Amino acid sequence: MKKLVSLFLALALALGMMSFAAAEEPFEISILLPEFPADIDFVMEDNPVLNKIQELSGVKLNIQWGPNSTYGDILNTTLADKNPPMLIAATDARAPIIVNSARAGAFWDLTELVKDAANYPNLAAGNEAVYNNIAVDGHIFGIYRSRAFPRGGIYYRCDIAKEAGIEKTPETLEELTALAEALAAYGKEHDAYALNMCSYTAGTVSVITVAFGAPNVWGVDENGDIYPAHKSPAYLEGLNWLRHLYEIGGIDPNFVQISTSDWDTIERNNKGYMRFDCLDNAHRQQEWFENNAGVTEQMFQTVGGLKKADGSITVWPQNAGFNGEILVTKSVSEADLPKVMKFLDWCNGPEGQTIINAGLEGLTYDVNEEGFRYVPAEKSEEYTKNSQMYHNNINQMGMGVPGNLENPKQASDRGYTKLRSRYDALNAELAQYAVMNPCYPFVSETYTAFGSDLDTRINDAAAQYIAGMIDEAGLKAAWEEWAAMGGDAMTAEYNEAYHAAQK
C-alpha cells in the first residue's frame, strides 16, 4: 500500500468581482482522493503542475491519497475521525457508511446551494435527475462526479478473434457466444483466457445478465411491485452463460483472487481477450499497446447493443450518470462553506476541468493545429512519465457536472484507430437501451444497515455458481438466505418508497 501523500496546490477562483487569488493568504482545503497504482511514484517537490496551479490560485489544497484497493476501509476510518478532510471523494454514493454519515450530520446539506446559479453557475448547471440520484432522504450532500451514462459494455481483442476465425463484431447474444467459445479454444493453445474476469464479479455479471433481459439490481414486475434482479429468469441465463464459459476453460479458475489493479495488466500480457467493463478501456488499452509495444493496427473492438432472440436490446448503464461524489464534511465551518463551494464551482469550470483532467500543455499534452489536446507519438513515453510524476490521480477530483468544458478539448481519436469516436457514438446509441435501477433514488433502512453484507452474499453466490462450486439448488439456497437475512425486508422498504413516489 502506498503511504498517504500530502501535497499542496492552489487553484484560482475567478468568480464575481473577487477571486481567491486576490486574497492575501490562500484558503486551505483538505481532500481525500482514491489513488490507482502507477509505475512511477508521484513527485511533490518542484512539481510544474502544482507550481502552475499555485500561480493561478488562492486555494491551498492538501490532498490525502487512499489506495483504491482499500478505499472503502479508508473511508470508514476517515469518517470515524473527529477531524476528517474538508472534502471527501466517495466512489459509492450509496455505500452504507455514506448514508449513515449523512444522516448523522457529518456532511453539509448542499441542496439549496447547488441551485444557486448566481454564485455557483457551474454547479447549478448540473443535471437535476443525477443530483436526485445521489440524494439521501431528499437532501444533497455532495457534487456528483459525472460519467458517460451507458458506459458499461463489452470489448475484445479483434486481432485474436480474427486468428480464431471470427471477423464480425457480435450483434446478437448468439454471436457473442460464438466469439467467446472461439476465444476460449484459442486461449487454451496460448495459455490465456477468453474472458478477463477478476474479483469485481458484480460488474461482469451485470453486463451479461442485463443483456439477457434481467433488471438492473431491482426491477418492477407486471403488478408494479419491486423485486430483486436475481429473481428474474434472465439473471440465471446470464450466470449460465458465464458458467458455460468457465466450464470450457474460458475463465481463469482463480478469478476471485485477481485484484482489479491487475485487470489491465492481464490484457497487456496477452492473457485475457475479452472484458465486460467500461467501454472506454478499449481505446486506452489500444493506445497502451501502440505506445509500449509498437502496435500499428487495431487490436481491440467495442461491442454495441446485443439483440436477444426477440430482437430487443437491453444494456447495463454501469452508472446513473455519475461515479460517486465529492462530499463536503462538517470540518468546514459555516463561515467558510461559501469559499469551499466556490472552489468546487471552479473545479467544474473550463480552467479547473482542463488542469484537473489533463495537466499542463507542453508537459502532459500538446495542442494540434485544430486546437485539440493530443499526445504526439514521439512524446508519448515522456508525457506518460510526466503524468505519473506530476499529475498522478488528481483527475479523481474531477466532477464535470455542467458537461465537458475543457479548453482545449481532447482530440477524439489518437493513434491508428477510431475507437475513441466509436466510444462516443456508442454512448449516444446505447442510452436508449439502458436499463435503470428504479430504486436508486430511495433509501432502505435495511440496506443502510446490512447492505454490504447482503450484496456480498449475492455476489459470492454468483461467483461460486460460475466456478461450479455450487449447483442451481445451492445458488437458490443462497438467495433464500439473502432473503431471510434482510433481503425480504429491503424489498418491502423499496416497495413502500417506490409506491409512495408513484403517488
Steps between C-alpha positions, in 0.01 A plus 500: 500500500634837412527727798267796508659795332432859590548757232413860456358676203311817429210562269367834382136590553417788268135538594310824527688816594761319710694174487695296749810609308439851629518385862816578695521149637382187316201316639597144591276206412573136583367217282514121490528342154541142373833409346560233237828312460759656270844393385648833612442665837356848525756778549402793719812715512542749215196356327426713190127415505464600863720807448283618212179438693644687796583790273131523406356426841376631822419154642760280657385141465629224725438169321506169684523195274328174588582186294192407296528133597432586866315827454181374665688419820676835486165678471371319807804604700500856369133563574546370853769763556399808697673722245463346152611678181274785392424326172472126444472318169251216545510244221167350611239763586267233638750322724353449849782700659409799280127477569552453873749784519268732309214424737728550798582853383856438380449691175360840406157505333566651155146463366435872462861597429524290182200693366669838557587594142601852599787386722569149368405498131689182411351300786151628423541384139509137615233244416213514752421129459861404573507726805183323616668163453772589752255649751444344840146544629451775244810697602815552291830475687752499216582583141471201272793383290341492157548195280387395153164340564495159321874455541500130591530238229720249322826536315737236365818428308384512141845397374486181706138442400605514134769239562234290675275523194261782608518821296152647556429714808218328696154652461300228676540292816542195280791663316655604832488137611673387180771761552555404865524131416749568219714715730486231768626236256776732378594587857552136591776485240664822617475482880232769511128542569208622294350722771719717722307465824613611847375534858263777391240248386201733542583702190562200278181332620297817449616545140398151391184454710353834390590411140284189544217717632544507878432822695775731618524401871125547547206460262129570484275198436170480311314604815709812542696362795874517562697174491874413509679440169609148592133389505483561125544189280729710280741544792549124518543489121786746530664303780464182295675674211797578724491153657518341156796717405673404823433129436668512160808671641416852393538661846798487735410256784658748745293798386366572850857557623593739219505866612348776288846659496623202294214513249683716244826312547338169403396643165834671447670165555272343238337272759140623463312570177161638603374718782159602633572843643524867399505533122753783510761254623515367144660811353726539803627145459542548126705814558710324764598231249577765240715698744672208671505211253528680166159380379384670178164333437173463686513239776181578694135540405197612698163326481172687466157389617445124468168381363318224682297236316200735490712781356492718813810662647566574866829632638645560844581871532780443756397816681213744546680789334770520763769306680488606861514855629712760675355548849539809717558401862420700812873562541413803288365782715173666402691822432741320264236294318454761221876492433495123466198518271676757281796266478277212393331727248841596360595134470197458273588796277720497188831580672442263789384212282796531266770508767337233718437261213797565272784681674703757306568570135857411412530267797220245470348597163545717191243692295464422129423735211128443549524613863457156656700344782705200394817304579746478208634150442858617546414650840277219625755345735609838635145628556388174659788522745423867568135419565591237756764717666318832507129444439443162665128444578400864539230425243314316777407850618323559166122536496395658173137555600433763228647270235842507338621860511869416458696750293672375298294184466657163437531380142237231450735245343863409551736257340384256236134450586166678531420330831454826689246624246328161507480522880329839479261369236415189705425711807242691298363188330472282810334764720159402358554139609639570848309325780455726801494389862153618616612504865811710460352821646354321803654407834431164664573489872589134470743567217655786692562266794582175322542587133866411467443154643187440291678605180794276587268202545352545153838564336670209677220264405526611136878447499466155660235399248708619205800306631294182549545502878122487549218380275170673424348369821790646698465830318131526584572398858739796522224725366264371768761572764535852357123545531496380862800711601340826384422466129124468557499796737697707252260406220205609712665833582579574138144410403365742757724781379439421132121492531501819706701671225260374234215670685 
